[in-house]
Structure formats: C-alpha cells, structure tokens
Amino acid sequence: MIGLDTNIVVRFLTQDDLEQSARATRIIEDKLTTDTPGFISIVTMVETAWVLERAYGFSGRELADAIELILQTDVLEVEDEQEVAAAMTAVREARGSFADALIAALGARAGCLFTLTFDRKALRLAGFRIA
C-alpha cells in the first residue's frame, strides 16, 4: 500500500495544474494496483473536502461526486470507507458538511449515543445534540 497526501488527491480530482495533475493521474491510473493500492487516510479525506469546498468552490453535489469517484476507484483504499460513504450521502442530501457528517458517523460507529456540539448547523445531522 502507498499513502497518498491531500495534494495528490486534489490534483487528480481537479486537473488544474498541468504538470502535477498529470503526475497525480499517472500515479493513480498507472502505478497503483489492487495489489498495491493507494491509501487515503481519514485526515486526507477531510482535508480534500475542505480544499475542494474552500479553495475550489465545489458545491455539495460536486463534492459528493468527487468523494464517490474516490470510493469507486478500485486502486484506492479509503480509511473508514463506510463512514466516508455515509458522510458523502449526507453532503449529497444537503444535510450538513462533510466533516460534521463524518464526525457523526465515526461517533456512531464507536458507540456514542450522540455527539455534543455548539454548532447549530450540525444539528441537521442525526447523532448531534446541542451542548
């Protein structure tokens, strides 16, 4: 397995830098295999979502599509894939941010009854309660 940093994932998804995007695409499409996949950590997933939203102006739908592409790419292994998929669905349905939805999904998996927050927007997601 080969770890992938956020900048590799972002360049692959956005194709916005001629040289780096081409290199990222070659890595993912030509160098990685199902026997030697690329590993995308949960931190990389959250950073990628943040960069795509903040720096590239991705809408919730565009972000969900990008995350779905990552999840469907056979040569990529995503940490906590089920929780990432649940967070992607929440974003697609405009129920909350990717990070908040992921926090809720990871908390639920860990057995949390709920997650306390001061963030009123997070309350749109199941699993959050106001502190």
CYANA upper distance limits for C-alpha pairs under 8 A (distance plus 0.5 A):
  1 MET  CA     35 ASP  CA      8.27
  1 MET  CA     36 THR  CA      5.27
  1 MET  CA     37 PRO  CA      5.52
  1 MET  CA     38 GLY  CA      6.24
  1 MET  CA     39 PHE  CA      6.78
  2 ILE  CA     36 THR  CA      7.38
  2 ILE  CA     37 PRO  CA      6.78
  2 ILE  CA     38 GLY  CA      5.27
  2 ILE  CA     39 PHE  CA      6.21
  3 GLY  CA     38 GLY  CA      6.09
  3 GLY  CA     39 PHE  CA      5.03
  3 GLY  CA     40 ILE  CA      6.78
  3 GLY  CA     41 SER  CA      8.31
  4 LEU  CA      8 ILE  CA      6.82
  4 LEU  CA      9 VAL  CA      7.55
  4 LEU  CA     38 GLY  CA      6.63
  4 LEU  CA     39 PHE  CA      6.35
  4 LEU  CA     40 ILE  CA      6.19
  4 LEU  CA     41 SER  CA      8.49
  4 LEU  CA     44 THR  CA      8.42
  5 ASP  CA      9 VAL  CA      7.24
  5 ASP  CA     40 ILE  CA      7.89
  5 ASP  CA     44 THR  CA      6.78
  6 THR  CA     10 VAL  CA      6.53
  6 THR  CA     44 THR  CA      5.64
  6 THR  CA     45 MET  CA      7.95
  6 THR  CA     47 GLU  CA      6.96
  6 THR  CA     48 THR  CA      6.17
  7 ASN  CA     11 ARG  CA      6.50
  7 ASN  CA     48 THR  CA      8.44
  8 ILE  CA     12 PHE  CA      6.66
  8 ILE  CA     20 GLN  CA      8.43
  8 ILE  CA     21 SER  CA      8.33
  8 ILE  CA     24 ALA  CA      5.89
  9 VAL  CA     13 LEU  CA      6.72
  9 VAL  CA     24 ALA  CA      7.81
  9 VAL  CA     48 THR  CA      7.62
 10 VAL  CA     14 THR  CA      6.42
 10 VAL  CA     48 THR  CA      6.74
 10 VAL  CA     51 VAL  CA      8.27
 10 VAL  CA     52 LEU  CA      7.90
 11 ARG  CA     15 GLN  CA      5.87
 11 ARG  CA     16 ASP  CA      7.05
 11 ARG  CA     17 ASP  CA      7.46
 11 ARG  CA     20 GLN  CA      6.97
 11 ARG  CA     21 SER  CA      5.19
 11 ARG  CA     24 ALA  CA      6.76
 12 PHE  CA     21 SER  CA      5.99
 12 PHE  CA     22 ALA  CA      8.27
 12 PHE  CA     24 ALA  CA      5.82
 12 PHE  CA     25 THR  CA      5.93
 12 PHE  CA     28 ILE  CA      8.47
 13 LEU  CA     66 ALA  CA      7.27
 14 THR  CA     21 SER  CA      8.18
 15 GLN  CA     21 SER  CA      5.47
 15 GLN  CA     22 ALA  CA      8.09
 16 ASP  CA     21 SER  CA      7.04
 17 ASP  CA     21 SER  CA      5.82
 17 ASP  CA     22 ALA  CA      8.41
 18 LEU  CA     22 ALA  CA      6.63
 19 GLU  CA     23 ARG  CA      6.81
 20 GLN  CA     24 ALA  CA      6.55
 21 SER  CA     25 THR  CA      6.53
 22 ALA  CA     26 ARG  CA      6.65
 23 ARG  CA     27 ILE  CA      6.70
 24 ALA  CA     28 ILE  CA      6.78
 25 THR  CA     29 GLU  CA      6.22
 25 THR  CA     30 ASP  CA      8.22
 26 ARG  CA     30 ASP  CA      5.58
 26 ARG  CA     31 LYS  CA      7.08
 27 ILE  CA     31 LYS  CA      5.34
 27 ILE  CA     32 LEU  CA      6.74
 28 ILE  CA     32 LEU  CA      5.94
 28 ILE  CA     38 GLY  CA      7.91
 28 ILE  CA     75 VAL  CA      7.68
 28 ILE  CA     76 LEU  CA      8.42
 32 LEU  CA     36 THR  CA      6.26
 32 LEU  CA     37 PRO  CA      5.73
 32 LEU  CA     38 GLY  CA      6.73
 32 LEU  CA     75 VAL  CA      6.38
 32 LEU  CA     76 LEU  CA      8.49
 33 THR  CA     37 PRO  CA      5.66
 33 THR  CA     74 ASP  CA      8.49
 33 THR  CA     75 VAL  CA      5.69
 34 THR  CA     74 ASP  CA      7.06
 34 THR  CA     75 VAL  CA      5.49
 34 THR  CA     76 LEU  CA      8.41
 36 THR  CA     75 VAL  CA      8.09
 37 PRO  CA     75 VAL  CA      5.20
 37 PRO  CA     76 LEU  CA      5.84
 37 PRO  CA     77 GLU  CA      6.85
 38 GLY  CA     75 VAL  CA      6.66
 38 GLY  CA     76 LEU  CA      5.19
 38 GLY  CA     77 GLU  CA      6.45
 39 PHE  CA     76 LEU  CA      6.45
 39 PHE  CA     77 GLU  CA      5.36
 39 PHE  CA     78 VAL  CA      6.49
 39 PHE  CA     79 GLU  CA      7.90
 40 ILE  CA     44 THR  CA      6.52
 40 ILE  CA     45 MET  CA      7.23
 40 ILE  CA     76 LEU  CA      7.56
 40 ILE  CA     77 GLU  CA      6.61
 40 ILE  CA     78 VAL  CA      5.32
 40 ILE  CA     79 GLU  CA      6.72
 41 SER  CA     45 MET  CA      6.85
 41 SER  CA     78 VAL  CA      6.67
 41 SER  CA     79 GLU  CA      5.57
 42 ILE  CA     46 VAL  CA      6.80
 42 ILE  CA     78 VAL  CA      7.80
 42 ILE  CA     79 GLU  CA      6.03
 42 ILE  CA     80 ASP  CA      7.36
 43 VAL  CA     47 GLU  CA      6.62
 44 THR  CA     48 THR  CA      6.41
 45 MET  CA     49 ALA  CA      6.72
 46 VAL  CA     50 TRP  CA      6.68
 46 VAL  CA     98 PHE  CA      7.86
 46 VAL  CA     99 ALA  CA      6.64
 47 GLU  CA     51 VAL  CA      6.58
 48 THR  CA     52 LEU  CA      6.55
 49 ALA  CA     53 GLU  CA      6.64
 49 ALA  CA     63 LEU  CA      7.27
 49 ALA  CA     98 PHE  CA      7.42
 49 ALA  CA     99 ALA  CA      8.50
 50 TRP  CA     54 ARG  CA      6.35
 50 TRP  CA     55 ALA  CA      8.38
 51 VAL  CA     55 ALA  CA      5.69
 51 VAL  CA     56 TYR  CA      7.24
 52 LEU  CA     56 TYR  CA      5.42
 52 LEU  CA     57 GLY  CA      6.82
 52 LEU  CA     58 PHE  CA      6.05
 52 LEU  CA     63 LEU  CA      7.45
 53 GLU  CA     57 GLY  CA      5.26
 53 GLU  CA     58 PHE  CA      5.15
 53 GLU  CA     59 SER  CA      7.28
 53 GLU  CA     63 LEU  CA      7.72
 54 ARG  CA     58 PHE  CA      8.07
 58 PHE  CA     62 GLU  CA      6.01
 58 PHE  CA     63 LEU  CA      6.31
 59 SER  CA     63 LEU  CA      6.59
 60 GLY  CA     64 ALA  CA      6.59
 60 GLY  CA     91 VAL  CA      6.11
 60 GLY  CA     92 ARG  CA      6.41
 60 GLY  CA     94 ALA  CA      7.23
 61 ARG  CA     65 ASP  CA      6.67
 61 ARG  CA     91 VAL  CA      7.69
 61 ARG  CA     92 ARG  CA      5.77
 62 GLU  CA     66 ALA  CA      6.71
 63 LEU  CA     67 ILE  CA      6.71
 63 LEU  CA     88 MET  CA      8.49
 63 LEU  CA     91 VAL  CA      8.20
 63 LEU  CA     92 ARG  CA      8.47
 64 ALA  CA     68 GLU  CA      6.52
 64 ALA  CA     88 MET  CA      5.72
 64 ALA  CA     89 THR  CA      7.63
 64 ALA  CA     91 VAL  CA      6.69
 64 ALA  CA     92 ARG  CA      5.97
 65 ASP  CA     69 LEU  CA      6.71
 66 ALA  CA     70 ILE  CA      6.95
 67 ILE  CA     71 LEU  CA      6.74
 67 ILE  CA     85 ALA  CA      8.49
 67 ILE  CA     88 MET  CA      7.08
 68 GLU  CA     72 GLN  CA      6.57
 68 GLU  CA     85 ALA  CA      8.09
 68 GLU  CA     88 MET  CA      7.83
 69 LEU  CA     73 THR  CA      6.65
 70 ILE  CA     76 LEU  CA      7.43
 71 LEU  CA     76 LEU  CA      7.79
 71 LEU  CA     77 GLU  CA      8.24
 71 LEU  CA     78 VAL  CA      7.44
 71 LEU  CA     81 GLU  CA      7.91
 71 LEU  CA     85 ALA  CA      8.15
 77 GLU  CA     81 GLU  CA      8.41
 80 ASP  CA     84 VAL  CA      6.73
 81 GLU  CA     85 ALA  CA      6.59
 82 GLN  CA     86 ALA  CA      6.73
 83 GLU  CA     87 ALA  CA      6.65
 83 GLU  CA    102 LEU  CA      6.73
 83 GLU  CA    105 ALA  CA      5.83
 83 GLU  CA    106 LEU  CA      6.74
 84 VAL  CA     88 MET  CA      6.58
 84 VAL  CA    102 LEU  CA      6.79
 85 ALA  CA     89 THR  CA      6.76
 86 ALA  CA     90 ALA  CA      6.88
 86 ALA  CA    101 ALA  CA      7.98
 86 ALA  CA    102 LEU  CA      7.95
 86 ALA  CA    105 ALA  CA      7.35
 87 ALA  CA     91 VAL  CA      6.79
 87 ALA  CA     98 PHE  CA      6.05
 87 ALA  CA     99 ALA  CA      8.17
 87 ALA  CA    100 ASP  CA      8.49
 87 ALA  CA    101 ALA  CA      5.18
 87 ALA  CA    102 LEU  CA      5.55
 87 ALA  CA    105 ALA  CA      7.49
 88 MET  CA     92 ARG  CA      6.65
 88 MET  CA     98 PHE  CA      7.05
 88 MET  CA    101 ALA  CA      8.48
 89 THR  CA     93 GLU  CA      6.63
 90 ALA  CA     94 ALA  CA      6.61
 90 ALA  CA     95 ARG  CA      5.68
 90 ALA  CA     96 GLY  CA      6.72
 90 ALA  CA     97 SER  CA      8.21
 90 ALA  CA     98 PHE  CA      7.90
 90 ALA  CA    101 ALA  CA      6.92
 90 ALA  CA    125 LEU  CA      8.27
 91 VAL  CA     95 ARG  CA      6.50
 91 VAL  CA     96 GLY  CA      6.28
 91 VAL  CA     97 SER  CA      6.48
 91 VAL  CA     98 PHE  CA      6.38
 91 VAL  CA    101 ALA  CA      8.17
 95 ARG  CA    124 ARG  CA      6.22
 95 ARG  CA    125 LEU  CA      6.50
 96 GLY  CA    100 ASP  CA      7.07
 96 GLY  CA    101 ALA  CA      6.80
 96 GLY  CA    121 LYS  CA      7.34
 96 GLY  CA    122 ALA  CA      6.71
 96 GLY  CA    124 ARG  CA      6.95
 96 GLY  CA    125 LEU  CA      6.85
 97 SER  CA    101 ALA  CA      6.56
 97 SER  CA    122 ALA  CA      8.22
 98 PHE  CA    102 LEU  CA      6.51
 99 ALA  CA    103 ILE  CA      6.63
100 ASP  CA    104 ALA  CA      6.78
100 ASP  CA    122 ALA  CA      6.68
100 ASP  CA    125 LEU  CA      8.44
101 ALA  CA    105 ALA  CA      6.67
101 ALA  CA    122 ALA  CA      8.40
101 ALA  CA    125 LEU  CA      7.18
102 LEU  CA    106 LEU  CA      6.48
103 ILE  CA    107 GLY  CA      6.52
104 ALA  CA    108 ALA  CA      6.60
104 ALA  CA    114 PHE  CA      8.26
104 ALA  CA    115 THR  CA      7.28
104 ALA  CA    125 LEU  CA      8.03
104 ALA  CA    126 ALA  CA      7.79
104 ALA  CA    127 GLY  CA      6.12
104 ALA  CA    128 PHE  CA      7.37
105 ALA  CA    109 ARG  CA      6.72
105 ALA  CA    127 GLY  CA      8.47
106 LEU  CA    110 ALA  CA      6.68
107 GLY  CA    111 GLY  CA      6.85
107 GLY  CA    112 CYS  CA      5.71
107 GLY  CA    114 PHE  CA      7.80
107 GLY  CA    115 THR  CA      7.48
108 ALA  CA    112 CYS  CA      5.72
108 ALA  CA    113 LEU  CA      7.56
108 ALA  CA    114 PHE  CA      7.78
108 ALA  CA    127 GLY  CA      7.67
113 LEU  CA    127 GLY  CA      7.81
114 PHE  CA    127 GLY  CA      5.16
114 PHE  CA    128 PHE  CA      5.94
114 PHE  CA    129 ARG  CA      7.06
115 THR  CA    127 GLY  CA      6.45
115 THR  CA    128 PHE  CA      5.20
115 THR  CA    129 ARG  CA      6.58
116 LEU  CA    128 PHE  CA      6.31
116 LEU  CA    129 ARG  CA      5.51
116 LEU  CA    130 ILE  CA      6.13
116 LEU  CA    131 ALA  CA      5.64
117 THR  CA    122 ALA  CA      7.99
117 THR  CA    128 PHE  CA      7.22
117 THR  CA    129 ARG  CA      6.70
117 THR  CA    130 ILE  CA      5.62
117 THR  CA    131 ALA  CA      5.77
118 PHE  CA    130 ILE  CA      6.23
118 PHE  CA    131 ALA  CA      6.27
119 ASP  CA    123 LEU  CA      7.62
119 ASP  CA    130 ILE  CA      7.90
120 ARG  CA    124 ARG  CA      8.28
120 ARG  CA    130 ILE  CA      7.67
122 ALA  CA    128 PHE  CA      7.07
123 LEU  CA    127 GLY  CA      8.46
123 LEU  CA    128 PHE  CA      5.89
123 LEU  CA    129 ARG  CA      6.78
123 LEU  CA    130 ILE  CA      7.67
124 ARG  CA    128 PHE  CA      8.47
